[in-house]
Amino acid sequence: LAADALRKLPIQRYEMAHDTVSGRVHYGVLAADAQKIFGNIYNERLSREELVPGAGGLTRAVVDSSILFMHGLSALRKLMNEIPQRIDETNLALQRVTSVASDLLNISTS
């Protein structure tokens, strides 16, 4: 589930309206996207409000990166656990292809 959700999560290019450095470009996950994708699956809040520095009390929604990191770690662990099975499946498929190719060669030389 986490891996599927991560695939759907877009990485955005954005500039913060109240950044301390004018024109600075950021890349990352937007809070609204993370909440829409993960909130519907896990019923948890993946974003939080924080004060914008020097903006007179304005707040912005930010991704709770520790929660997003744990979902990423969970997906990575699941994929790592599947590797031995995928290797076995690949080897079996390779054996089948090799066998069919051998049979075809034997037929054509007969």
WOTA-V681813 format. One record per run of one state. SS is the DSSP state (2 for helix, 1 for strand, 0 for the rest). FROM is the first residue (numbers start at 1). TO is the last residue. If there is no record, write none. Layout:
{{SS | FROM | TO} {SS | FROM | TO}}
This chain:
{{0 | 1 | 1} {2 | 2 | 8} {0 | 9 | 11} {1 | 12 | 14} {0 | 15 | 25} {1 | 26 | 28} {0 | 29 | 30} {2 | 31 | 42} {0 | 43 | 46} {1 | 47 | 51} {0 | 52 | 58} {1 | 59 | 63} {0 | 64 | 64} {2 | 65 | 109} {0 | 110 | 110}}
